[in-house]
Amino acid sequence: MRFLEIEKNYGENCVFDKFSLEIPPKTILSVVGPSGEGKTTLLQMASGLLQPDDGSIIRESGEEGPVSYLFQEPRLLPSSTVFANIELALRSTYSDKEERKALALHYLRLVDLDDSLGLYPHQLSGGMRQRVAIARAFAHQCNLMLLDEPFQSLDIKLKYSLLNAFVTLWEKNPKTTLFVTHDPKEAILLGDAVCCLGDPKKPLLYQKINIPRKARNIDDASLLALEAKLVQSLVQS
């Protein structure tokens, strides 16, 4: 996916000014930045929900078609059970009912909700609702995945469990992914590259990460150095 000299303004507020960014196909770009600096706007333009005022957004071959968008809010169907919210996301791809059931159970096990299948969203805690939303995003078959701070309401143990689950799923079926987060550690653990927004004209920081995801240790000196650079960019923006 390529953003080519995009411009986006909200009244007198210029968010992007001839801003360019490239995400190689089937890689994960982690995007960090202060609030109000365009992270969610970037995702919305990538999805097609929002158009730039000028410039172009190009999806490469294999990125066309369905998009899986995981919002900050769970946005579950209130009248459907936990199981039904996941099963519904599978209907457009899998016609066999038993196959959908098995897949829905698989994704719910990944987020430790296989004992809550019959509950409704109003019966769940905020963290549990977000776990259902994450499972639904994983289950939906897509060519482009957009994640807007999906782990912010989760406790630290579950957060890193889900990060590991995401990596396992993603490596089985890689797809171009934009992952927005406020947490530099999350960004480094998940991304093939990290990008820090804060200047309408260009990223404040863009750096590839060459260490394989499953081999990353946050105590690694090079990753700690990158985290420090990200924090410095965020503080100075």
Buried (B, 14 or more C-beta within 10 A) or exposed (E): BBBBEBBBBEEEEBBBBEBBBEBBBBBBBBBBBBEEBBBBBBBBBBBEEBEBEEBEBEBBEEBEEEBBBBBBEBEBEEEBBBBBBBBBBBEEBBEEEEEBBEBBBBBBEBBBBBEBBEBBBEEBEEBBBBBBBBBBBBBBBBBBBBBBBBBEBBEEEBBBBBBBBBBEBBEEEBBBBBBBBBBBBBBBBBBBBBBBBBBBEBBBBEBEBEEEBEEBEEEBEEBBEBBEBBEEBBEEB
